[in-house]
Amino acid sequence: MKKGKRVTAVASASLAAVLLAAGCTGGVSGTPGAAGLRDPYFPRLGNGGYDVRHYALTLAYDPATGRLDGTAEITARATQGLSAFNLDLAGLTVHSATVDGDPASVRRAGHELTLRPRADIDDGATFRTVVRYSGTPRAITDPDGSEEGWLRTADGAVALGEPAGSTAWFPGNHHPSDKATYDITVTVPDGYRALANGLPSATATKDGRTTATWRTTEPMAGYLATLAIGQYDVTTTRTPSGLPVITATDRTVTRASAALLARLPELLAWQTEIFGPYPFSSAGAIVERAGDSGYALETQTRPVFPYDQFTVEILVHELAHQWYGNSVSPKSWRDMWLNEGFAQYAEWLYAEDFEGTPALQSHEAAFAHPANWAFAPAEPPSAADISEPPVYYRGAMVLHKIRQAVGDDAFFALLKGWAAEHRHGNASTEDFTAYVEEETGEDLTELWDTWLYGEGKPEAP
């Protein structure tokens, strides 16, 4: 969700070089991978030359000191011959790195790690990188004053990553276009719980420390990874269809959160009827104390809510993101409205189905609000604007205008079809407009020009 957020300011780190192998000249067949993917808003985010398939993160965290010790094992496939490649990491100290078991040299420049393997990596080859690191992960403060990355809480920490905060706690390819599966193993002192995305696969306690492993078997963008450490009450139930629902609440808000958390199966069933099959192997929520973060976020399978923002509308919003944003992820951050416009429209559908407020009425209220006309939802002026009101509310207005243009039957078929067409993939605004016209046989050029790309406010809603 994260309204009013954006532009990442990556925490700087001292420039240090760790030379782990001598004479690493490499072969002549490879070239360095790009240090960024030229995203229109975050051009240095992500890296070129490879596609990550899996992250295995082994972490130990001490809430008393704030120290994190980590080992990241990254399995990737080269998309070109590589003599060197980059990983994104903000802060923290890198102690060693290997590629396919051999030491690799590491050069640090800001939040970019450049690794040079002992031998070039062939185009199409699968390779395994292991990075060992430690330090005190920090929050990344955006220009608007909001924070992401690693957020210290009253009894632990929570990691929130949109758009680049995941760089604060593990190295990787952190652009949303490179999705991967994850195993996250976390060791914390007894009395603390550690929760991440997906399903728990193992838990063990020894010498006053508890280790838990969480597994995500469906592709996940790095910004959707989360790690929550604290003194939680954790509950596991199942929906009538058998889907595991794992919820964690800060002990101070467990009782107050219970009634709304009990509605999770009902809301998931309702959204499944509208959006199609739920795309992941588990669902749930993490409810923190008020103020532990300044916003709720749709972290995959386990959205995070500060208690003061744990309302049914925001819960509906973050659950809708599991289809739109998490399963169907943006190709670039320019496509943010495909996340937020859909989730905002889910709120309007909830009001329509549960509260008797037609979506048309919500559309007209959004149309009347001046803040929603600051810019076109498909073309935010800058990275600072990708979570501003037009992306949410004018994005939702685009969907309502499609509904009016094609009728309810075709519109709700589009909602399901779009989620199915790009399930566990990435999609752009151009992909969406082409899909709508192909499926409906309608030429909606005027609608796109007015509502999606238009700079001015139409005369009537």
Residue pairs with C-beta under 8 A, 6 or more apart in sequence:
1 295
1 296
1 297
1 298
1 314
1 317
1 318
1 321
1 340
1 343
2 146
2 162
2 295
2 296
2 297
2 387
3 295
3 387
3 388
3 389
3 392
4 144
4 146
4 295
4 387
4 388
5 142
5 144
5 146
5 148
5 162
5 295
5 387
6 142
6 143
6 144
6 163
6 383
6 384
6 385
6 386
6 387
6 388
7 41
7 142
7 143
7 144
7 382
7 383
7 384
8 42
8 45
8 140
8 142
8 148
8 163
8 164
8 165
8 383
9 140
9 141
9 142
9 143
10 90
10 110
10 111
10 140
10 164
10 167
11 90
11 91
11 111
11 138
11 140
11 149
11 168
12 91
12 110
12 111
13 90
13 91
13 92
13 93
13 108
13 110
13 111
15 108
15 109
15 110
16 93
16 94
16 108
17 105
17 106
17 107
17 108
18 94
18 95
18 96
18 97
18 105
18 106
18 108
19 105
19 106
20 96
20 97
20 98
20 103
20 104
20 105
20 106
21 102
21 103
21 104
21 105
21 118
24 104
24 105
24 116
24 117
24 118
26 83
26 84
26 116
26 117
26 118
26 119
26 120
27 83
27 119
27 120
28 120
29 81
29 120
29 122
30 80
30 81
30 82
30 83
30 84
30 120
30 121
30 122
31 80
31 81
31 82
31 83
32 49
32 82
32 83
32 84
32 85
32 114
33 47
33 48
33 49
33 50
33 80
33 82
33 84
33 85
33 86
34 47
34 48
34 49
34 86
35 44
35 47
35 48
35 86
35 112
35 114
36 42
36 43
36 44
36 45
36 46
36 47
36 48
37 43
37 45
37 46
37 47
37 48
37 175
37 177
39 45
39 46
39 175
39 332
39 333
39 334
40 332
40 333
40 334
41 163
41 332
41 333
41 334
41 380
41 382
41 383
41 386
42 163
42 164
42 175
42 333
42 383
44 111
44 112
45 88
45 163
45 164
45 174
45 175
46 88
46 173
46 174
46 175
46 177
46 178
47 85
47 86
47 87
47 88
47 173
47 175
48 79
48 80
49 78
49 79
49 80
49 82
49 85
50 76
50 77
50 78
50 79
50 82
50 85
50 127
50 173
51 76
51 77
51 79
51 173
51 178
52 74
52 75
52 76
52 172
52 173
52 178
52 180
53 75
53 76
53 77
53 126
53 180
53 181
54 74
54 75
54 180
54 181
54 182
54 183
55 72
55 73
55 74
55 75
55 170
55 172
55 180
55 181
55 182
55 183
55 184
56 72
56 73
56 74
56 75
56 182
56 183
56 185
57 70
57 71
57 72
57 73
57 170
57 182
57 183
57 184
57 185
58 70
58 71
58 72
58 73
58 185
59 68
59 69
59 70
59 71
59 169
59 170
59 184
59 185
59 186
59 187
59 227
60 68
60 69
60 70
60 186
60 187
60 188
60 209
61 67
61 68
61 69
61 156
61 157
61 186
61 187
61 188
61 194
61 229
62 188
62 189
63 155
63 156
63 157
63 188
63 189
63 192
63 229
63 230
64 189
65 136
66 136
66 137
66 152
66 157
67 134
67 135
67 136
68 92
68 134
68 135
68 136
68 137
68 150
68 169
69 133
69 134
70 92
70 132
70 133
70 134
70 169
70 170
71 130
71 131
71 132
71 133
72 129
72 130
72 131
72 133
72 170
72 171
72 172
73 128
73 129
73 130
74 87
74 128
74 129
74 130
74 131
74 171
74 172
75 126
75 127
75 128
76 126
76 127
76 128
76 129
76 173
77 124
77 125
77 126
77 127
78 121
78 122
78 123
78 124
78 125
78 126
78 127
79 123
79 124
80 123
81 120
81 121
81 122
81 123
82 117
82 120
82 121
83 116
83 120
84 114
84 115
84 116
84 117
85 114
85 115
85 121
86 112
86 113
86 114
86 115
87 112
87 113
87 115
87 129
87 131
87 171
87 172
87 173
88 111
88 112
88 113
88 164
88 167
88 171
88 172
88 173
88 174
89 111
89 113
89 131
89 133
89 167
89 170
89 171
89 172
90 111
90 138
90 140
90 149
90 164
90 167
90 168
91 111
91 135
91 136
91 137
91 138
91 168
92 133
92 134
92 135
92 137
92 169
93 133
93 134
93 135
94 106
94 108
94 113
94 131
94 132
94 133
94 171
95 132
95 133
95 134
96 103
96 131
96 132
97 103
97 104
97 106
97 113
97 115
97 129
97 130
97 131
97 132
98 104
98 129
98 130
99 115
99 117
99 118
99 121
99 127
99 128
99 129
100 117
100 127
100 128
101 128
102 117
102 118
102 119
103 118
104 115
104 116
104 117
104 118
104 129
105 115
105 116
106 113
106 114
106 115
107 113
107 114
107 116
108 114
111 167
113 131
113 171
115 129
117 127
121 127
131 171
133 171
137 149
137 150
137 157
137 159
137 168
137 169
138 149
138 150
138 168
139 147
139 148
139 149
139 150
139 151
139 152
139 168
140 147
140 148
140 149
140 164
140 165
140 167
140 168
141 147
142 148
142 384
143 384
144 384
146 294
146 295
147 293
147 294
148 160
148 161
148 162
148 163
148 164
148 165
148 168
149 159
149 160
149 161
149 165
149 166
149 167
149 168
149 169
150 157
150 159
150 165
150 168
150 169
151 157
151 158
151 159
151 160
151 292
151 293
153 230
153 250
153 288
153 289
153 292
154 250
154 289
154 292
155 192
155 230
155 231
155 250
156 188
156 192
156 228
156 229
156 230
156 231
157 227
157 228
157 229
157 230
158 226
158 227
158 228
158 229
158 230
158 286
158 288
158 292
158 293
158 304
159 165
159 166
159 168
159 169
159 225
159 226
159 227
159 228
160 226
160 293
160 297
160 299
160 304
161 167
161 168
161 174
161 222
161 223
161 224
161 225
161 226
161 297
161 299
162 223
162 224
162 297
163 176
163 223
163 333
163 383
163 386
164 174
164 223
165 223
166 172
166 174
166 222
166 223
166 225
167 174
167 222
169 227
170 225
172 222
173 222
174 222
174 223
175 222
176 221
176 222
176 223
176 329
176 330
176 331
176 332
176 333
176 426
177 221
177 329
177 330
177 331
177 332
177 426
178 221
178 222
179 219
179 220
179 221
179 329
179 424
179 425
179 426
180 219
180 220
180 222
181 215
181 216
181 217
181 218
181 219
181 220
182 196
182 197
182 198
182 214
182 215
182 216
182 220
182 225
183 201
183 213
183 214
183 215
183 216
184 196
184 197
184 213
184 214
184 215
184 216
184 225
184 227
185 211
185 212
185 213
185 214
186 194
186 196
186 211
186 212
186 213
186 214
186 227
186 229
187 194
187 209
187 210
187 211
188 194
188 209
188 210
188 229
189 208
189 209
189 210
190 205
190 208
190 209
190 210
191 231
192 210
192 229
192 230
192 231
193 210
193 212
193 229
193 230
193 231
193 232
193 234
193 248
194 210
194 212
194 227
194 228
194 229
195 212
195 214
195 226
195 227
195 228
195 229
195 232
195 234
195 246
195 248
195 286
195 302
196 214
196 216
196 225
196 226
196 227
196 228
196 302
197 214
197 216
197 220
197 224
197 225
197 226
197 299
197 300
197 301
197 302
198 214
198 215
198 216
198 217
198 280
198 281
198 282
198 300
198 301
199 214
199 215
199 244
199 246
199 281
199 282
200 212
200 213
200 214
200 215
200 246
201 213
201 214
201 215
202 211
202 212
202 213
203 210
203 211
203 212
203 213
204 210
204 211
205 211
216 300
216 301
217 281
218 279
218 280
218 281
218 300
218 327
218 424
219 424
219 425
220 300
220 326
221 300
221 326
221 329
224 298
224 299
224 300
224 326
224 329
225 299
225 300
226 286
226 297
226 299
226 300
226 302
226 304
228 248
228 286
228 288
228 302
228 304
230 250
230 288
231 250
231 251
232 248
232 249
232 250
232 251
232 286
233 248
233 249
233 251
233 254
234 246
234 247
234 248
235 246
235 247
235 248
235 261
236 244
236 245
236 246
236 247
237 244
237 245
237 265
238 244
238 245
239 245
239 265
239 268
239 269
239 283
240 265
240 269
241 269
243 268
243 278
243 281
243 282
243 283
244 281
244 282
244 283
244 284
245 264
245 265
245 268
245 282
245 283
245 284
246 282
246 283
246 284
246 302
247 261
247 264
247 284
247 285
247 286
247 287
248 284
248 285
248 286
248 287
248 302
249 257
249 261
249 286
249 287
250 287
250 288
250 289
250 292
250 307
252 289
253 287
253 288
253 289
253 290
253 307
253 310
256 307
257 287
257 307
257 310
260 310
260 311
260 312
260 315
261 285
261 287
263 312
263 315
264 283
264 284
264 285
264 315
264 319
267 312
267 315
267 316
267 319
268 278
268 283
268 319
270 350
270 353
271 278
271 316
271 319
271 320
271 323
271 346
272 278
274 346
274 349
274 412
274 415
274 416
275 320
275 323
275 324
275 415
275 416
275 419
276 323
276 415
276 416
276 419
276 420
278 322
278 323
279 322
279 323
279 326
279 327
279 419
279 423
279 424
280 300
280 301
280 322
280 326
280 327
281 301
282 301
282 302
283 301
283 302
283 319
283 322
284 301
284 302
285 302
285 303
285 304
285 305
285 315
285 318
286 299
286 302
286 303
286 304
286 305
287 305
287 306
287 307
287 310
288 304
288 305
288 306
288 307
289 306
289 307
290 306
290 307
290 308
291 306
291 308
292 306
293 304
293 306
294 306
295 306
295 309
296 303
296 304
296 305
296 306
296 309
296 310
296 314
296 317
296 318
297 303
297 304
297 318
298 317
298 318
298 321
298 322
298 325
298 326
298 339
298 343
300 322
300 326
301 322
303 315
303 318
303 319
303 321
305 314
305 315
305 318
312 350
313 347
313 350
316 346
316 347
316 350
317 343
317 344
317 346
317 347
318 343
319 346
320 342
320 343
320 346
320 347
321 339
321 342
321 343
323 342
323 419
324 338
324 339
324 342
324 343
324 418
324 419
325 338
325 339
325 340
325 342
325 343
327 419
327 422
327 423
327 424
328 338
328 418
328 419
328 422
328 423
328 425
328 426
328 427
329 425
329 426
329 427
330 336
330 338
330 339
330 426
330 427
330 428
331 426
331 427
331 428
331 431
332 428
333 383
333 386
334 378
334 379
334 380
334 386
334 428
334 429
335 378
335 427
335 428
335 429
336 380
336 386
336 387
336 391
337 377
337 378
337 391
337 394
337 395
337 398
337 429
338 395
338 427
338 428
338 429
338 432
340 387
340 391
340 392
340 395
341 377
341 391
341 392
341 394
341 395
341 396
341 398
341 399
342 395
342 396
342 399
343 392
344 392
344 393
344 395
344 396
345 359
345 395
345 396
345 399
345 400
347 362
347 396
348 359
348 362
348 363
348 396
348 400
349 359
351 357
351 359
351 362
352 358
352 359
352 362
359 400
359 403
360 400
362 396
363 396
363 397
363 400
363 461
364 461
366 372
366 393
366 394
366 396
366 397
367 397
367 457
367 461
368 461
369 389
369 393
371 388
371 389
371 390
372 389
372 390
372 393
372 394
372 397
373 390
373 394
373 456
373 457
374 385
374 388
374 389
374 390
375 381
375 385
375 388
375 390
375 455
376 390
376 394
376 452
376 453
376 454
376 455
377 390
377 391
377 394
377 395
377 398
377 452
378 429
378 452
378 453
379 453
380 386
380 388
380 390
380 391
385 391
394 451
397 451
397 461
398 447
398 451
398 452
401 447
401 451
402 411
402 414
402 436
402 444
402 447
403 411
405 442
405 444
405 447
406 414
406 436
406 440
406 442
410 439
410 440
413 439
414 435
414 436
414 439
414 440
417 435
417 439
418 427
418 432
418 435
421 427
421 435
422 431
429 452
433 444
433 448
433 452
436 442
436 444
437 443
437 444
450 458
451 458
